[in-house]
């Protein structure tokens, strides 16, 4: 009941080809679901301030906003 196929000079049974196909598809699926490197939450967009005072104001404001968010969650 097994059909043999000649591939690269060797004979393979149909059940072996089926198992190889299923294994390859499962491996591709698992690897694609694994994902890449995790993105960190610490990265922020660049601050385009016109001078140093504006930049420090923006940084202080962001720190205060993050502190308020942390207090609100707890």
Predicted model as a PDB file, atoms N, CA, C, CB and O in Angstrom, pLDDT in the B-factor column:
MODEL        1                                                                  
ATOM      1  N   UNK A   1       0.814  -1.198   0.000  1.00 81.00           N  
ATOM      2  CA  UNK A   1       0.000   0.000   0.000  1.00 81.00           C  
ATOM      3  C   UNK A   1       0.858   1.262   0.000  1.00 81.00           C  
ATOM      4  CB  UNK A   1      -0.927  -0.002   1.198  1.00 81.00           C  
ATOM      5  O   UNK A   1       0.329   2.366  -0.128  1.00 81.00           O  
ATOM      6  N   UNK A   2       2.142   1.117   0.139  1.00 91.00           N  
ATOM      7  CA  UNK A   2       3.019   2.280   0.170  1.00 91.00           C  
ATOM      8  C   UNK A   2       3.548   2.522  -1.233  1.00 91.00           C  
ATOM      9  CB  UNK A   2       4.186   2.083   1.183  1.00 91.00           C  
ATOM     10  O   UNK A   2       4.000   1.600  -1.912  1.00 91.00           O  
ATOM     11  N   UNK A   3       3.486   3.755  -1.649  1.00 96.00           N  
ATOM     12  CA  UNK A   3       4.032   4.152  -2.943  1.00 96.00           C  
ATOM     13  C   UNK A   3       5.409   4.729  -2.694  1.00 96.00           C  
ATOM     14  CB  UNK A   3       3.105   5.184  -3.678  1.00 96.00           C  
ATOM     15  O   UNK A   3       5.585   5.557  -1.800  1.00 96.00           O  
ATOM     16  N   UNK A   4       6.382   4.304  -3.471  1.00 96.00           N  
ATOM     17  CA  UNK A   4       7.744   4.798  -3.326  1.00 96.00           C  
ATOM     18  C   UNK A   4       8.054   5.799  -4.433  1.00 96.00           C  
ATOM     19  CB  UNK A   4       8.754   3.632  -3.350  1.00 96.00           C  
ATOM     20  O   UNK A   4       7.739   5.581  -5.603  1.00 96.00           O  
ATOM     21  N   UNK A   5       8.680   6.902  -4.028  1.00 96.00           N  
ATOM     22  CA  UNK A   5       9.099   7.944  -4.958  1.00 96.00           C  
ATOM     23  C   UNK A   5      10.612   8.000  -4.960  1.00 96.00           C  
ATOM     24  CB  UNK A   5       8.490   9.325  -4.580  1.00 96.00           C  
ATOM     25  O   UNK A   5      11.246   7.886  -3.911  1.00 96.00           O  
ATOM     26  N   UNK A   6      11.187   8.173  -6.127  1.00 96.00           N  
ATOM     27  CA  UNK A   6      12.637   8.300  -6.248  1.00 96.00           C  
ATOM     28  C   UNK A   6      12.988   9.782  -6.257  1.00 96.00           C  
ATOM     29  CB  UNK A   6      13.167   7.587  -7.539  1.00 96.00           C  
ATOM     30  O   UNK A   6      12.593  10.524  -7.156  1.00 96.00           O  
ATOM     31  N   UNK A   7      13.731  10.195  -5.248  1.00 95.00           N  
ATOM     32  CA  UNK A   7      14.148  11.588  -5.106  1.00 95.00           C  
ATOM     33  C   UNK A   7      15.652  11.581  -4.914  1.00 95.00           C  
ATOM     34  CB  UNK A   7      13.416  12.305  -3.907  1.00 95.00           C  
ATOM     35  O   UNK A   7      16.158  10.951  -3.985  1.00 95.00           O  
ATOM     36  N   UNK A   8      16.359  12.265  -5.769  1.00 96.00           N  
ATOM     37  CA  UNK A   8      17.813  12.369  -5.719  1.00 96.00           C  
ATOM     38  C   UNK A   8      18.472  10.988  -5.681  1.00 96.00           C  
ATOM     39  CB  UNK A   8      18.240  13.188  -4.501  1.00 96.00           C  
ATOM     40  O   UNK A   8      19.466  10.793  -4.982  1.00 96.00           O  
ATOM     41  N   UNK A   9      17.931  10.050  -6.417  1.00 96.00           N  
ATOM     42  CA  UNK A   9      18.534   8.737  -6.525  1.00 96.00           C  
ATOM     43  C   UNK A   9      18.177   7.780  -5.396  1.00 96.00           C  
ATOM     44  CB  UNK A   9      19.994   8.882  -6.588  1.00 96.00           C  
ATOM     45  O   UNK A   9      18.613   6.629  -5.408  1.00 96.00           O  
ATOM     46  N   UNK A  10      17.401   8.228  -4.429  1.00 96.00           N  
ATOM     47  CA  UNK A  10      16.980   7.352  -3.326  1.00 96.00           C  
ATOM     48  C   UNK A  10      15.481   7.184  -3.369  1.00 96.00           C  
ATOM     49  CB  UNK A  10      17.421   7.919  -1.953  1.00 96.00           C  
ATOM     50  O   UNK A  10      14.769   8.041  -3.892  1.00 96.00           O  
ATOM     51  N   UNK A  11      15.002   6.098  -2.829  1.00 96.00           N  
ATOM     52  CA  UNK A  11      13.564   5.846  -2.788  1.00 96.00           C  
ATOM     53  C   UNK A  11      13.030   6.172  -1.392  1.00 96.00           C  
ATOM     54  CB  UNK A  11      13.249   4.367  -3.168  1.00 96.00           C  
ATOM     55  O   UNK A  11      13.574   5.755  -0.370  1.00 96.00           O  
ATOM     56  N   UNK A  12      11.942   6.937  -1.403  1.00 96.00           N  
ATOM     57  CA  UNK A  12      11.277   7.318  -0.162  1.00 96.00           C  
ATOM     58  C   UNK A  12       9.823   6.892  -0.239  1.00 96.00           C  
ATOM     59  CB  UNK A  12      11.392   8.847   0.097  1.00 96.00           C  
ATOM     60  O   UNK A  12       9.171   7.036  -1.273  1.00 96.00           O  
ATOM     61  N   UNK A  13       9.327   6.363   0.872  1.00 96.00           N  
ATOM     62  CA  UNK A  13       7.922   5.979   0.933  1.00 96.00           C  
ATOM     63  C   UNK A  13       7.036   7.205   1.097  1.00 96.00           C  
ATOM     64  CB  UNK A  13       7.682   4.995   2.080  1.00 96.00           C  
ATOM     65  O   UNK A  13       7.482   8.245   1.581  1.00 96.00           O  
ATOM     66  N   UNK A  14       5.780   7.073   0.690  1.00 96.00           N  
ATOM     67  CA  UNK A  14       4.853   8.202   0.759  1.00 96.00           C  
ATOM     68  C   UNK A  14       4.610   8.626   2.210  1.00 96.00           C  
ATOM     69  CB  UNK A  14       3.520   7.841   0.082  1.00 96.00           C  
ATOM     70  O   UNK A  14       4.402   9.806   2.493  1.00 96.00           O  
ATOM     71  N   UNK A  15       4.639   7.646   3.132  1.00 96.00           N  
ATOM     72  CA  UNK A  15       4.425   7.994   4.537  1.00 96.00           C  
ATOM     73  C   UNK A  15       5.596   8.801   5.090  1.00 96.00           C  
ATOM     74  CB  UNK A  15       4.217   6.728   5.374  1.00 96.00           C  
ATOM     75  O   UNK A  15       5.395   9.657   5.952  1.00 96.00           O  
ATOM     76  N   UNK A  16       6.812   8.546   4.616  1.00 96.00           N  
ATOM     77  CA  UNK A  16       7.982   9.310   5.055  1.00 96.00           C  
ATOM     78  C   UNK A  16       7.896  10.737   4.527  1.00 96.00           C  
ATOM     79  CB  UNK A  16       9.294   8.634   4.578  1.00 96.00           C  
ATOM     80  O   UNK A  16       8.202  11.685   5.251  1.00 96.00           O  
ATOM     81  N   UNK A  17       7.485  10.895   3.284  1.00 96.00           N  
ATOM     82  CA  UNK A  17       7.326  12.232   2.713  1.00 96.00           C  
ATOM     83  C   UNK A  17       6.230  13.016   3.435  1.00 96.00           C  
ATOM     84  CB  UNK A  17       7.004  12.136   1.218  1.00 96.00           C  
ATOM     85  O   UNK A  17       6.354  14.224   3.639  1.00 96.00           O  
ATOM     86  N   UNK A  18       5.169  12.328   3.816  1.00 97.00           N  
ATOM     87  CA  UNK A  18       4.086  12.997   4.541  1.00 97.00           C  
ATOM     88  C   UNK A  18       4.569  13.459   5.912  1.00 97.00           C  
ATOM     89  CB  UNK A  18       2.871  12.059   4.691  1.00 97.00           C  
ATOM     90  O   UNK A  18       4.271  14.580   6.324  1.00 97.00           O  
ATOM     91  N   UNK A  19       5.313  12.606   6.628  1.00 97.00           N  
ATOM     92  CA  UNK A  19       5.831  12.990   7.945  1.00 97.00           C  
ATOM     93  C   UNK A  19       6.819  14.148   7.828  1.00 97.00           C  
ATOM     94  CB  UNK A  19       6.506  11.788   8.629  1.00 97.00           C  
ATOM     95  O   UNK A  19       6.828  15.044   8.671  1.00 97.00           O  
ATOM     96  N   UNK A  20       7.647  14.133   6.792  1.00 97.00           N  
ATOM     97  CA  UNK A  20       8.608  15.216   6.594  1.00 97.00           C  
ATOM     98  C   UNK A  20       7.890  16.533   6.300  1.00 97.00           C  
ATOM     99  CB  UNK A  20       9.577  14.872   5.450  1.00 97.00           C  
ATOM    100  O   UNK A  20       8.293  17.587   6.791  1.00 97.00           O  
ATOM    101  N   UNK A  21       6.830  16.469   5.500  1.00 97.00           N  
ATOM    102  CA  UNK A  21       6.063  17.674   5.179  1.00 97.00           C  
ATOM    103  C   UNK A  21       5.391  18.228   6.428  1.00 97.00           C  
ATOM    104  CB  UNK A  21       5.010  17.376   4.098  1.00 97.00           C  
ATOM    105  O   UNK A  21       5.447  19.433   6.670  1.00 97.00           O  
ATOM    106  N   UNK A  22       4.760  17.376   7.221  1.00 98.00           N  
ATOM    107  CA  UNK A  22       4.099  17.833   8.446  1.00 98.00           C  
ATOM    108  C   UNK A  22       5.112  18.385   9.447  1.00 98.00           C  
ATOM    109  CB  UNK A  22       3.303  16.686   9.083  1.00 98.00           C  
ATOM    110  O   UNK A  22       4.854  19.399  10.096  1.00 98.00           O  
ATOM    111  N   UNK A  23       6.237  17.736   9.570  1.00 97.00           N  
ATOM    112  CA  UNK A  23       7.273  18.215  10.482  1.00 97.00           C  
ATOM    113  C   UNK A  23       7.826  19.561  10.066  1.00 97.00           C  
ATOM    114  CB  UNK A  23       8.394  17.215  10.566  1.00 97.00           C  
ATOM    115  O   UNK A  23       8.073  20.428  10.904  1.00 97.00           O  
ATOM    116  N   UNK A  24       8.018  19.734   8.769  1.00 97.00           N  
ATOM    117  CA  UNK A  24       8.516  21.017   8.260  1.00 97.00           C  
ATOM    118  C   UNK A  24       7.507  22.125   8.506  1.00 97.00           C  
ATOM    119  CB  UNK A  24       8.831  20.918   6.762  1.00 97.00           C  
ATOM    120  O   UNK A  24       7.887  23.219   8.924  1.00 97.00           O  
ATOM    121  N   UNK A  25       6.243  21.869   8.259  1.00 97.00           N  
ATOM    122  CA  UNK A  25       5.207  22.883   8.472  1.00 97.00           C  
ATOM    123  C   UNK A  25       5.074  23.232   9.965  1.00 97.00           C  
ATOM    124  CB  UNK A  25       3.852  22.385   7.918  1.00 97.00           C  
ATOM    125  O   UNK A  25       4.887  24.398  10.314  1.00 97.00           O  
ATOM    126  N   UNK A  26       5.167  22.243  10.825  1.00 96.00           N  
ATOM    127  CA  UNK A  26       5.094  22.499  12.270  1.00 96.00           C  
ATOM    128  C   UNK A  26       6.281  23.323  12.735  1.00 96.00           C  
ATOM    129  CB  UNK A  26       5.035  21.180  13.052  1.00 96.00           C  
ATOM    130  O   UNK A  26       6.129  24.234  13.549  1.00 96.00           O  
ATOM    131  N   UNK A  27       7.459  23.007  12.223  1.00 95.00           N  
ATOM    132  CA  UNK A  27       8.660  23.763  12.599  1.00 95.00           C  
ATOM    133  C   UNK A  27       8.564  25.199  12.130  1.00 95.00           C  
ATOM    134  CB  UNK A  27       9.916  23.108  12.019  1.00 95.00           C  
ATOM    135  O   UNK A  27       8.899  26.119  12.876  1.00 95.00           O  
ATOM    136  N   UNK A  28       8.113  25.404  10.909  1.00 94.00           N  
ATOM    137  CA  UNK A  28       7.965  26.769  10.388  1.00 94.00           C  
ATOM    138  C   UNK A  28       6.945  27.534  11.227  1.00 94.00           C  
ATOM    139  CB  UNK A  28       7.534  26.750   8.893  1.00 94.00           C  
ATOM    140  O   UNK A  28       7.153  28.709  11.531  1.00 94.00           O  
ATOM    141  N   UNK A  29       5.864  26.894  11.597  1.00 92.00           N  
ATOM    142  CA  UNK A  29       4.848  27.549  12.418  1.00 92.00           C  
ATOM    143  C   UNK A  29       5.365  27.937  13.789  1.00 92.00           C  
ATOM    144  CB  UNK A  29       3.652  26.653  12.569  1.00 92.00           C  
ATOM    145  O   UNK A  29       5.085  29.034  14.273  1.00 92.00           O  
ATOM    146  N   UNK A  30       6.115  27.050  14.418  1.00 91.00           N  
ATOM    147  CA  UNK A  30       6.651  27.346  15.746  1.00 91.00           C  
ATOM    148  C   UNK A  30       7.694  28.453  15.705  1.00 91.00           C  
ATOM    149  CB  UNK A  30       7.254  26.097  16.356  1.00 91.00           C  
ATOM    150  O   UNK A  30       7.727  29.315  16.583  1.00 91.00           O  
ATOM    151  N   UNK A  31       8.537  28.428  14.696  1.00 90.00           N  
ATOM    152  CA  UNK A  31       9.572  29.453  14.587  1.00 90.00           C  
ATOM    153  C   UNK A  31       8.946  30.820  14.304  1.00 90.00           C  
ATOM    154  CB  UNK A  31      10.581  29.087  13.480  1.00 90.00           C  
ATOM    155  O   UNK A  31       9.406  31.831  14.835  1.00 90.00           O  
ATOM    156  N   UNK A  32       7.910  30.857  13.478  1.00 88.00           N  
ATOM    157  CA  UNK A  32       7.282  32.137  13.168  1.00 88.00           C  
ATOM    158  C   UNK A  32       6.528  32.700  14.363  1.00 88.00           C  
ATOM    159  CB  UNK A  32       6.339  31.986  11.990  1.00 88.00           C  
ATOM    160  O   UNK A  32       6.400  33.918  14.487  1.00 88.00           O  
ATOM    161  N   UNK A  33       6.030  31.846  15.239  1.00 87.00           N  
ATOM    162  CA  UNK A  33       5.322  32.301  16.433  1.00 87.00           C  
ATOM    163  C   UNK A  33       6.264  32.721  17.549  1.00 87.00           C  
ATOM    164  CB  UNK A  33       4.406  31.217  16.931  1.00 87.00           C  
ATOM    165  O   UNK A  33       5.855  33.427  18.471  1.00 87.00           O  
ATOM    166  N   UNK A  34       7.517  32.296  17.479  1.00 82.00           N  
ATOM    167  CA  UNK A  34       8.471  32.616  18.544  1.00 82.00           C  
ATOM    168  C   UNK A  34       8.756  34.103  18.596  1.00 82.00           C  
ATOM    169  CB  UNK A  34       9.771  31.845  18.346  1.00 82.00           C  
ATOM    170  O   UNK A  34       8.999  34.636  19.679  1.00 82.00           O  
ATOM    171  N   UNK A  35       8.735  34.780  17.485  1.00 73.00           N  
ATOM    172  CA  UNK A  35       8.950  36.216  17.456  1.00 73.00           C  
ATOM    173  C   UNK A  35      10.403  36.589  17.590  1.00 73.00           C  
ATOM    174  CB  UNK A  35       8.169  36.870  18.536  1.00 73.00           C  
ATOM    175  O   UNK A  35      11.274  35.734  17.751  1.00 73.00           O  
ATOM    176  N   UNK A  36      10.649  37.870  17.521  1.00 70.00           N  
ATOM    177  CA  UNK A  36      12.013  38.372  17.607  1.00 70.00           C  
ATOM    178  C   UNK A  36      12.316  38.894  18.994  1.00 70.00           C  
ATOM    179  CB  UNK A  36      12.245  39.461  16.579  1.00 70.00           C  
ATOM    180  O   UNK A  36      11.727  38.455  19.982  1.00 70.00           O  
ATOM    181  N   UNK A  37      13.222  39.819  19.055  1.00 70.00           N  
ATOM    182  CA  UNK A  37      13.610  40.416  20.330  1.00 70.00           C  
ATOM    183  C   UNK A  37      12.449  41.238  20.875  1.00 70.00           C  
ATOM    184  CB  UNK A  37      14.878  41.298  20.170  1.00 70.00           C  
ATOM    185  O   UNK A  37      11.691  41.851  20.123  1.00 70.00           O  
ATOM    186  N   UNK A  38      12.329  41.235  22.181  1.00 70.00           N  
ATOM    187  CA  UNK A  38      11.275  41.994  22.831  1.00 70.00           C  
ATOM    188  C   UNK A  38      11.627  43.473  22.823  1.00 70.00           C  
ATOM    189  CB  UNK A  38      11.051  41.497  24.268  1.00 70.00           C  
ATOM    190  O   UNK A  38      12.783  43.850  23.016  1.00 70.00           O  
ATOM    191  N   UNK A  39      10.637  44.291  22.601  1.00 67.00           N  
ATOM    192  CA  UNK A  39      10.850  45.731  22.597  1.00 67.00           C  
ATOM    193  C   UNK A  39      10.809  46.234  24.036  1.00 67.00           C  
ATOM    194  CB  UNK A  39       9.784  46.456  21.719  1.00 67.00           C  
ATOM    195  O   UNK A  39       9.979  45.804  24.837  1.00 67.00           O  
ATOM    196  N   UNK A  40      11.700  47.130  24.341  1.00 65.00           N  
ATOM    197  CA  UNK A  40      11.742  47.678  25.685  1.00 65.00           C  
ATOM    198  C   UNK A  40      10.818  48.880  25.773  1.00 65.00           C  
ATOM    199  CB  UNK A  40      13.179  48.067  26.075  1.00 65.00           C  
ATOM    200  O   UNK A  40      10.626  49.614  24.804  1.00 65.00           O  
ATOM    201  N   UNK A  41      10.253  49.062  26.951  1.00 66.00           N  
ATOM    202  CA  UNK A  41       9.357  50.177  27.173  1.00 66.00           C  
ATOM    203  C   UNK A  41      10.133  51.454  27.499  1.00 66.00           C  
ATOM    204  CB  UNK A  41       8.383  49.850  28.294  1.00 66.00           C  
ATOM    205  O   UNK A  41       9.549  52.537  27.531  1.00 66.00           O  
ATOM    206  N   UNK A  42      11.433  51.341  27.739  1.00 64.00           N  
ATOM    207  CA  UNK A  42      12.224  52.489  28.132  1.00 64.00           C  
ATOM    208  C   UNK A  42      12.532  53.414  26.965  1.00 64.00           C  
ATOM    209  CB  UNK A  42      13.500  52.032  28.766  1.00 64.00           C  
ATOM    210  O   UNK A  42      12.889  54.573  27.173  1.00 64.00           O  
ATOM    211  N   UNK A  43      12.399  52.923  25.758  1.00 67.00           N  
ATOM    212  CA  UNK A  43      12.735  53.765  24.621  1.00 67.00           C  
ATOM    213  C   UNK A  43      11.625  54.793  24.410  1.00 67.00           C  
ATOM    214  CB  UNK A  43      12.950  52.911  23.343  1.00 67.00           C  
ATOM    215  O   UNK A  43      10.439  54.461  24.401  1.00 67.00           O  
ATOM    216  N   UNK A  44      12.033  56.030  24.243  1.00 70.00           N  
ATOM    217  CA  UNK A  44      11.089  57.115  24.005  1.00 70.00           C  
ATOM    218  C   UNK A  44      11.455  57.790  22.694  1.00 70.00           C  
ATOM    219  CB  UNK A  44      11.091  58.139  25.182  1.00 70.00           C  
ATOM    220  O   UNK A  44      12.598  57.708  22.246  1.00 70.00           O  
ATOM    221  N   UNK A  45      10.503  58.445  22.091  1.00 75.00           N  
ATOM    222  CA  UNK A  45      10.838  59.157  20.865  1.00 75.00           C  
ATOM    223  C   UNK A  45      11.789  60.310  21.166  1.00 75.00           C  
ATOM    224  CB  UNK A  45       9.567  59.675  20.176  1.00 75.00           C  
ATOM    225  O   UNK A  45      11.836  60.780  22.303  1.00 75.00           O  
ATOM    226  N   UNK A  46      12.535  60.771  20.189  1.00 80.00           N  
ATOM    227  CA  UNK A  46      13.491  61.849  20.434  1.00 80.00           C  
ATOM    228  C   UNK A  46      12.776  63.143  20.798  1.00 80.00           C  
ATOM    229  CB  UNK A  46      14.376  62.067  19.207  1.00 80.00           C  
ATOM    230  O   UNK A  46      11.692  63.440  20.296  1.00 80.00           O  
ATOM    231  N   UNK A  47      13.409  63.902  21.679  1.00 82.00           N  
ATOM    232  CA  UNK A  47      12.859  65.186  22.087  1.00 82.00           C  
ATOM    233  C   UNK A  47      13.471  66.258  21.196  1.00 82.00           C  
ATOM    234  CB  UNK A  47      13.138  65.475  23.603  1.00 82.00           C  
ATOM    235  O   UNK A  47      14.686  66.461  21.192  1.00 82.00           O  
ATOM    236  N   UNK A  48      12.624  66.936  20.448  1.00 84.00           N  
ATOM    237  CA  UNK A  48      13.092  67.981  19.531  1.00 84.00           C  
ATOM    238  C   UNK A  48      12.888  69.343  20.180  1.00 84.00           C  
ATOM    239  CB  UNK A  48      12.344  67.906  18.163  1.00 84.00           C  
ATOM    240  O   UNK A  48      11.995  70.098  19.796  1.00 84.00           O  
ATOM    241  N   UNK A  49      13.714  69.648  21.155  1.00 84.00           N  
ATOM    242  CA  UNK A  49      13.612  70.921  21.860  1.00 84.00           C  
ATOM    243  C   UNK A  49      14.481  71.962  21.166  1.00 84.00           C  
ATOM    244  CB  UNK A  49      14.027  70.766  23.342  1.00 84.00           C  
ATOM    245  O   UNK A  49      15.512  71.649  20.571  1.00 84.00           O  
ATOM    246  N   UNK A  50      14.032  73.210  21.262  1.00 89.00           N  
ATOM    247  CA  UNK A  50      14.798  74.283  20.626  1.00 89.00           C  
ATOM    248  C   UNK A  50      15.955  74.744  21.506  1.00 89.00           C  
ATOM    249  CB  UNK A  50      13.887  75.465  20.306  1.00 89.00           C  
ATOM    250  O   UNK A  50      16.946  75.270  21.000  1.00 89.00           O  
ATOM    251  N   UNK A  51      15.836  74.550  22.829  1.00 91.00           N  
ATOM    252  CA  UNK A  51      16.937  74.931  23.716  1.00 91.00           C  
ATOM    253  C   UNK A  51      16.991  73.967  24.898  1.00 91.00           C  
ATOM    254  CB  UNK A  51      16.773  76.399  24.210  1.00 91.00           C  
ATOM    255  O   UNK A  51      16.140  73.086  25.018  1.00 91.00           O  
ATOM    256  N   UNK A  52      17.978  74.129  25.767  1.00 91.00           N  
ATOM    257  CA  UNK A  52      18.191  73.207  26.882  1.00 91.00           C  
ATOM    258  C   UNK A  52      17.094  73.324  27.930  1.00 91.00           C  
ATOM    259  CB  UNK A  52      19.545  73.463  27.525  1.00 91.00           C  
ATOM    260  O   UNK A  52      16.712  72.318  28.529  1.00 91.00           O  
ATOM    261  N   UNK A  53      16.577  74.528  28.165  1.00 92.00           N  
ATOM    262  CA  UNK A  53      15.515  74.707  29.164  1.00 92.00           C  
ATOM    263  C   UNK A  53      14.256  73.949  28.759  1.00 92.00           C  
ATOM    264  CB  UNK A  53      15.195  76.202  29.351  1.00 92.00           C  
ATOM    265  O   UNK A  53      13.612  73.317  29.596  1.00 92.00           O  
ATOM    266  N   UNK A  54      13.912  74.012  27.504  1.00 93.00           N  
ATOM    267  CA  UNK A  54      12.731  73.309  27.020  1.00 93.00           C  
ATOM    268  C   UNK A  54      12.913  71.800  27.156  1.00 93.00           C  
ATOM    269  CB  UNK A  54      12.444  73.684  25.559  1.00 93.00           C  
ATOM    270  O   UNK A  54      11.976  71.089  27.518  1.00 93.00           O  
ATOM    271  N   UNK A  55      14.107  71.319  26.869  1.00 90.00           N  
ATOM    272  CA  UNK A  55      14.386  69.884  26.977  1.00 90.00           C  
ATOM    273  C   UNK A  55      14.272  69.405  28.427  1.00 90.00           C  
ATOM    274  CB  UNK A  55      15.790  69.570  26.428  1.00 90.00           C  
ATOM    275  O   UNK A  55      13.683  68.356  28.687  1.00 90.00           O  
ATOM    276  N   UNK A  56      14.832  70.167  29.369  1.00 92.00           N  
ATOM    277  CA  UNK A  56      14.723  69.764  30.781  1.00 92.00           C  
ATOM    278  C   UNK A  56      13.286  69.819  31.246  1.00 92.00           C  
ATOM    279  CB  UNK A  56      15.593  70.659  31.671  1.00 92.00           C  
ATOM    280  O   UNK A  56      12.867  68.971  32.034  1.00 92.00           O  
ATOM    281  N   UNK A  57      12.512  70.794  30.782  1.00 92.00           N  
ATOM    282  CA  UNK A  57      11.092  70.870  31.145  1.00 92.00           C  
ATOM    283  C   UNK A  57      10.344  69.634  30.654  1.00 92.00           C  
ATOM    284  CB  UNK A  57      10.451  72.146  30.560  1.00 92.00           C  
ATOM    285  O   UNK A  57       9.545  69.056  31.391  1.00 92.00           O  
ATOM    286  N   UNK A  58      10.602  69.228  29.409  1.00 90.00           N  
ATOM    287  CA  UNK A  58       9.919  68.063  28.851  1.00 90.00           C  
ATOM    288  C   UNK A  58      10.313  66.797  29.618  1.00 90.00           C  
ATOM    289  CB  UNK A  58      10.252  67.909  27.348  1.00 90.00           C  
ATOM    290  O   UNK A  58       9.451  65.976  29.933  1.00 90.00           O  
ATOM    291  N   UNK A  59      11.589  66.633  29.917  1.00 90.00           N  
ATOM    292  CA  UNK A  59      12.033  65.447  30.660  1.00 90.00           C  
ATOM    293  C   UNK A  59      11.412  65.402  32.051  1.00 90.00           C  
ATOM    294  CB  UNK A  59      13.563  65.428  30.772  1.00 90.00           C  
ATOM    295  O   UNK A  59      10.956  64.345  32.486  1.00 90.00           O  
ATOM    296  N   UNK A  60      11.388  66.527  32.751  1.00 93.00           N  
ATOM    297  CA  UNK A  60      10.770  66.574  34.082  1.00 93.00           C  
ATOM    298  C   UNK A  60       9.281  66.275  34.015  1.00 93.00           C  
ATOM    299  CB  UNK A  60      10.993  67.942  34.726  1.00 93.00           C  
ATOM    300  O   UNK A  60       8.740  65.569  34.866  1.00 93.00           O  
ATOM    301  N   UNK A  61       8.624  66.817  32.997  1.00 92.00           N  
ATOM    302  CA  UNK A  61       7.198  66.566  32.840  1.00 92.00           C  
ATOM    303  C   UNK A  61       6.927  65.079  32.615  1.00 92.00           C  
ATOM    304  CB  UNK A  61       6.639  67.388  31.677  1.00 92.00           C  
ATOM    305  O   UNK A  61       5.996  64.523  33.198  1.00 92.00           O  
ATOM    306  N   UNK A  62       7.738  64.432  31.771  1.00 89.00           N  
ATOM    307  CA  UNK A  62       7.556  62.997  31.522  1.00 89.00           C  
ATOM    308  C   UNK A  62       7.812  62.170  32.774  1.00 89.00           C  
ATOM    309  CB  UNK A  62       8.483  62.533  30.401  1.00 89.00           C  
ATOM    310  O   UNK A  62       7.094  61.204  33.032  1.00 89.00           O  
ATOM    311  N   UNK A  63       8.823  62.535  33.555  1.00 91.00           N  
ATOM    312  CA  UNK A  63       9.087  61.812  34.807  1.00 91.00           C  
ATOM    313  C   UNK A  63       7.926  61.938  35.767  1.00 91.00           C  
ATOM    314  CB  UNK A  63      10.361  62.330  35.468  1.00 91.00           C  
ATOM    315  O   UNK A  63       7.534  60.957  36.399  1.00 91.00           O  
ATOM    316  N   UNK A  64       7.367  63.137  35.886  1.00 92.00           N  
ATOM    317  CA  UNK A  64       6.223  63.346  36.781  1.00 92.00           C  
ATOM    318  C   UNK A  64       5.003  62.586  36.287  1.00 92.00           C  
ATOM    319  CB  UNK A  64       5.895  64.842  36.902  1.00 92.00           C  
ATOM    320  O   UNK A  64       4.262  62.019  37.090  1.00 92.00           O  
ATOM    321  N   UNK A  65       4.787  62.566  34.985  1.00 90.00           N  
ATOM    322  CA  UNK A  65       3.639  61.844  34.434  1.00 90.00           C  
ATOM    323  C   UNK A  65       3.778  60.347  34.673  1.00 90.00           C  
ATOM    324  CB  UNK A  65       3.492  62.129  32.931  1.00 90.00           C  
ATOM    325  O   UNK A  65       2.796  59.684  35.004  1.00 90.00           O  
ATOM    326  N   UNK A  66       4.981  59.805  34.511  1.00 88.00           N  
ATOM    327  CA  UNK A  66       5.192  58.377  34.767  1.00 88.00           C  
ATOM    328  C   UNK A  66       5.011  58.048  36.243  1.00 88.00           C  
ATOM    329  CB  UNK A  66       6.590  57.952  34.305  1.00 88.00           C  
ATOM    330  O   UNK A  66       4.461  57.000  36.580  1.00 88.00           O  
ATOM    331  N   UNK A  67       5.468  58.930  37.123  1.00 88.00           N  
ATOM    332  CA  UNK A  67       5.290  58.713  38.554  1.00 88.00           C  
ATOM    333  C   UNK A  67       3.813  58.731  38.917  1.00 88.00           C  
ATOM    334  CB  UNK A  67       6.049  59.775  39.360  1.00 88.00           C  
ATOM    335  O   UNK A  67       3.372  57.931  39.741  1.00 88.00           O  
ATOM    336  N   UNK A  68       3.040  59.631  38.315  1.00 87.00           N  
ATOM    337  CA  UNK A  68       1.602  59.686  38.575  1.00 87.00           C  
ATOM    338  C   UNK A  68       0.910  58.418  38.088  1.00 87.00           C  
ATOM    339  CB  UNK A  68       0.983  60.916  37.900  1.00 87.00           C  
ATOM    340  O   UNK A  68       0.001  57.912  38.746  1.00 87.00           O  
ATOM    341  N   UNK A  69       1.340  57.903  36.936  1.00 82.00           N  
ATOM    342  CA  UNK A  69       0.757  56.661  36.422  1.00 82.00           C  
ATOM    343  C   UNK A  69       1.051  55.488  37.356  1.00 82.00           C  
ATOM    344  CB  UNK A  69       1.293  56.360  35.015  1.00 82.00           C  
ATOM    345  O   UNK A  69       0.181  54.650  37.596  1.00 82.00           O  
ATOM    346  N   UNK A  70       2.260  55.427  37.875  1.00 82.00           N  
ATOM    347  CA  UNK A  70       2.616  54.328  38.778  1.00 82.00           C  
ATOM    348  C   UNK A  70       1.805  54.412  40.068  1.00 82.00           C  
ATOM    349  CB  UNK A  70       4.126  54.353  39.095  1.00 82.00           C  
ATOM    350  O   UNK A  70       1.367  53.387  40.591  1.00 82.00           O  
ATOM    351  N   UNK A  71       1.602  55.625  40.586  1.00 82.00           N  
ATOM    352  CA  UNK A  71       0.800  55.793  41.812  1.00 82.00           C  
ATOM    353  C   UNK A  71      -0.662  55.441  41.550  1.00 82.00           C  
ATOM    354  CB  UNK A  71       0.908  57.246  42.342  1.00 82.00           C  
ATOM    355  O   UNK A  71      -1.322  54.883  42.426  1.00 82.00           O  
ATOM    356  N   UNK A  72      -1.171  55.751  40.380  1.00 79.00           N  
ATOM    357  CA  UNK A  72      -2.557  55.464  40.060  1.00 79.00           C  
ATOM    358  C   UNK A  72      -2.802  53.974  39.905  1.00 79.00           C  
ATOM    359  CB  UNK A  72      -2.961  56.186  38.799  1.00 79.00           C  
ATOM    360  O   UNK A  72      -3.902  53.504  40.193  1.00 79.00           O  
ATOM    361  N   UNK A  73      -1.811  53.222  39.458  1.00 72.00           N  
ATOM    362  CA  UNK A  73      -1.982  51.777  39.278  1.00 72.00           C  
ATOM    363  C   UNK A  73      -2.000  51.041  40.612  1.00 72.00           C  
ATOM    364  CB  UNK A  73      -0.869  51.220  38.397  1.00 72.00           C  
ATOM    365  O   UNK A  73      -2.650  50.003  40.731  1.00 72.00           O  
ATOM    366  N   UNK A  74      -1.303  51.558  41.610  1.00 64.00           N  
ATOM    367  CA  UNK A  74      -1.214  50.836  42.877  1.00 64.00           C  
ATOM    368  C   UNK A  74      -2.301  51.222  43.804  1.00 64.00           C  
ATOM    369  CB  UNK A  74       0.101  51.068  43.534  1.00 64.00           C  
ATOM    370  O   UNK A  74      -2.374  50.707  44.920  1.00 64.00           O  
TER     371      UNK A  74                                                      
ENDMDL                                                                          
END                                                                             
